[in-house]
Amino acid sequence: MTVLFGTVEYFEQEIEFHLTEIEKREKLREEIQQIQMKLEEELRNDFICDEKLRMECLENLSNACNKLTEDYVV
C-alpha cells in the first residue's frame, strides 16, 4: 500500500520510524555504557600494571566510548 505524502498515514509512519530510531540509539548508548563499565572494572581489578598506565588506559577507554556514543547515538 502506498502512503501519500502529507496524509495522516504518512505522518504516522514517519513518527513511528523516528521513534524506532530513538529507541535503537538509546539501546546502543546503554550497551556502550555496560561494556565500558565491564572494561573499567577489569582495568581496575584484574589488570596488573603501573598506576600511570592504568589511568591512561581508563582515560583512553572513556574517550573511545564517548566517541562511539557521539558517532553512533547522536
Rosetta silent file (secondary structure, phi, psi, omega in degrees, C-alpha in Angstrom):
SEQUENCE: MTVLFGTVEYFEQEIEFHLTEIEKREKLREEIQQIQMKLEEELRNDFICDEKLRMECLENLSNACNKLTEDYVV
SCORE:     score description
SCORE:     0.000 S_00000001
   1 L     0.000  129.087  178.314    0.000    0.000    0.000 S_00000001
   2 L   -88.687  131.937  178.289    1.379    3.386   -0.986 S_00000001
   3 L  -105.272  127.410 -176.754    1.041    6.153    1.558 S_00000001
   4 L   -82.203  141.562  177.567    0.774    9.631    0.101 S_00000001
   5 L   -55.468  134.210  174.576    2.895   12.468    1.392 S_00000001
   6 L    91.208   -9.122  179.693    1.039   14.663    3.844 S_00000001
   7 L   -80.599  166.763  176.992   -1.675   12.192    4.802 S_00000001
   8 H   -57.162  -44.285 -178.537   -2.370   11.065    8.348 S_00000001
   9 H   -62.296  -39.834  178.586   -0.912    7.658    7.480 S_00000001
  10 H   -59.631  -49.140 -177.991    2.256    9.247    6.103 S_00000001
  11 H   -68.635  -33.050  174.791    2.875   11.192    9.301 S_00000001
  12 H   -60.856  -45.071  179.585    2.068    8.144   11.431 S_00000001
  13 H   -63.712  -42.496 -179.840    4.733    6.187    9.553 S_00000001
  14 H   -62.792  -44.630 -179.875    7.266    8.993    9.894 S_00000001
  15 H   -64.402  -44.593  178.402    6.668    9.324   13.633 S_00000001
  16 H   -61.298  -41.286  178.658    6.901    5.556   14.155 S_00000001
  17 H   -60.589  -47.753 -177.945   10.139    5.430   12.149 S_00000001
  18 H   -67.092  -36.710  176.784   11.723    8.198   14.217 S_00000001
  19 H   -63.896  -39.902  177.721   10.584    6.652   17.499 S_00000001
  20 H   -62.851  -41.996  179.117   12.167    3.364   16.447 S_00000001
  21 H   -63.753  -39.678  178.171   15.415    5.161   15.629 S_00000001
  22 H   -63.251  -44.428  178.912   15.390    6.862   19.034 S_00000001
  23 H   -60.843  -41.780  179.035   14.860    3.506   20.755 S_00000001
  24 H   -62.647  -43.583 -179.710   17.765    2.000   18.799 S_00000001
  25 H   -64.424  -41.953  179.684   20.072    4.884   19.763 S_00000001
  26 H   -64.317  -41.547  178.555   19.104    4.630   23.429 S_00000001
  27 H   -63.604  -42.444  178.909   19.699    0.880   23.416 S_00000001
  28 H   -63.230  -42.057  178.133   23.090    1.390   21.768 S_00000001
  29 H   -59.856  -44.383  179.357   24.010    4.045   24.348 S_00000001
  30 H   -64.194  -40.676  179.185   23.108    1.636   27.161 S_00000001
  31 H   -63.179  -43.827  178.305   25.125   -1.168   25.543 S_00000001
  32 H   -61.365  -42.513  179.740   28.193    1.079   25.226 S_00000001
  33 H   -64.077  -40.363  178.981   27.848    2.099   28.883 S_00000001
  34 H   -65.296  -42.512  178.202   27.598   -1.529   30.026 S_00000001
  35 H   -63.867  -42.894  179.379   30.676   -2.502   28.018 S_00000001
  36 H   -60.344  -44.609 -179.937   32.560    0.499   29.385 S_00000001
  37 H   -62.265  -40.739  179.513   31.677   -0.442   32.969 S_00000001
  38 H   -64.254  -45.982 -179.704   32.835   -4.026   32.430 S_00000001
  39 H   -67.166  -37.770  176.522   36.146   -2.946   30.902 S_00000001
  40 H   -61.693  -43.115  178.902   36.700   -0.342   33.632 S_00000001
  41 H   -60.890  -43.342  178.463   36.156   -2.999   36.280 S_00000001
  42 H   -63.177  -42.689  179.496   38.687   -5.274   34.586 S_00000001
  43 H   -64.822  -38.100 -177.895   41.224   -2.446   34.336 S_00000001
  44 H   -75.700  -35.005 -170.305   40.750   -1.501   37.984 S_00000001
  45 H  -111.440  -29.714 -172.803   40.715   -5.004   39.479 S_00000001
  46 L  -109.367  -23.547 -174.979   42.286   -7.558   37.138 S_00000001
  47 L   -86.524  117.127 -178.477   44.885   -5.693   35.097 S_00000001
  48 L   -96.218  116.092 -178.791   48.261   -5.641   36.819 S_00000001
  49 L  -166.585  178.387  174.964   50.339   -2.671   35.752 S_00000001
  50 L   -64.677  142.837 -177.030   51.782    0.661   36.760 S_00000001
  51 H   -61.477  -34.671  178.517   49.125    3.044   38.084 S_00000001
  52 H   -62.632  -42.531  177.999   50.059    5.663   35.492 S_00000001
  53 H   -65.503  -41.350  178.544   49.392    3.160   32.694 S_00000001
  54 H   -59.318  -45.395 -179.638   46.117    2.120   34.328 S_00000001
  55 H   -65.204  -38.364  177.534   44.935    5.741   34.446 S_00000001
  56 H   -64.679  -41.660  178.149   45.945    6.266   30.817 S_00000001
  57 H   -63.716  -42.812  179.053   44.019    3.146   29.787 S_00000001
  58 H   -63.405  -40.170  178.179   40.937    4.281   31.724 S_00000001
  59 H   -66.339  -42.726  178.475   41.101    7.697   30.080 S_00000001
  60 H   -63.995  -38.909  177.007   41.505    6.132   26.628 S_00000001
  61 H   -62.136  -45.422  179.236   38.557    3.825   27.294 S_00000001
  62 H   -61.126  -44.695  179.407   36.423    6.783   28.324 S_00000001
  63 H   -63.432  -41.336  179.255   37.432    8.737   25.224 S_00000001
  64 H   -63.351  -44.585 -179.929   36.702    5.758   22.965 S_00000001
  65 H   -65.701  -39.633  177.658   33.250    5.241   24.499 S_00000001
  66 H   -63.514  -42.063  179.858   32.450    8.945   24.237 S_00000001
  67 H   -64.923  -44.622  178.933   33.497    8.957   20.587 S_00000001
  68 H   -62.786  -39.829  178.860   31.429    5.866   19.794 S_00000001
  69 H   -62.366  -44.066  178.994   28.443    7.354   21.578 S_00000001
  70 H   -65.645  -42.083 -176.499   28.771   10.558   19.553 S_00000001
  71 H   -69.105  -39.883 -171.530   29.316    8.690   16.270 S_00000001
  72 H  -105.406  -19.900 -171.020   26.520    6.153   16.603 S_00000001
  73 H  -106.104  -30.784 -175.582   23.996    7.591   19.017 S_00000001
  74 L   -64.525    0.000    0.000   23.689   11.298   18.213 S_00000001
